[in-house]
Amino acid sequence: MCPGVVATEFHERQGMDLSMMPRMSAADVVTASLRGLELGETVCAPGVENGGLLDAVFQADLAAFGAQSPELATRYR
């Protein structure tokens, strides 16, 4: 679940004012998480309209980290 900032009292209790930041309701986060389970999603990002963007992130992650070596990268030697 990657909901972004959720409209709860969590940040207020920390003394943070997020009134100018768009926040998703907790009810919408719950709705999205349950629907994401129904859809078989591994990652649920309820504020991301284009699911293809999440696929692009996963592909980039695989390209960057899928073939890691146990050896120290040359740039760090």
N, C-alpha and C positions, 0 to 999 in steps of 0.2 A: 504494500500500500504506500503510494507516494502522493499524499493529498495536498502537499503545499501547506500553507498556513490555514488553520481551521479556526473558525469563530467560536472560541471557547474562552473560559476565564484563565486558561493556562498562562498566557502572556501578561494579563493584567496582574496576576498574583506575583509576577516577577517585576512589576513596576514598569512594564513596557507599554507604550501607547502605539498600538497598531491600527488606530481608527482610520488612518488614511490608506491603509494597505487592503487590497481586495482579499477577502477571506471566504472560504467555502463553509457552508453550514455543516455541522456535525451530522445532521440527518442526511444530507446529500452524500457525505463521505460513506456513511453506512449503506445507503442505497447503491452507490457505485461498487463498494466492496462485495456486496452480495451478488450483484449482477456480474461482476468480474469473475466470481467463483462459478456462476452458471455458464459463463462463456469459456471457462477453462483458462483464463488468463493467469500467467505466472506473476506478472507485475500489473498492478492496477494504478493508473494515474488519472484520476477522475477529472482533472482540469485540462488534460491534453485531448483536444478534439480529434486530431489526426493520429490514429493508431499506428500508421505507417512510420511516424517519427520515432515511436518507441522501437519498432523493428530496426530502424536505422541506428539507433543507439546500441541495440544489442549486437548488430553486425560490427559496428565500430569497436565495441568492447572485445568481441571475438578476434578481430583483426589485430588489436593492440596487445591483448593478453593471452590469446589462445595458444600461441606458440612460444611461450616464455621458456627461457633456458635456465637451468640451475646455475649457469655461469654469470659472473658479473658482466654487465654490458660494457662494451669497449669505451663508451664515453665516460664511464666512471672509473676507469683504470688509470 
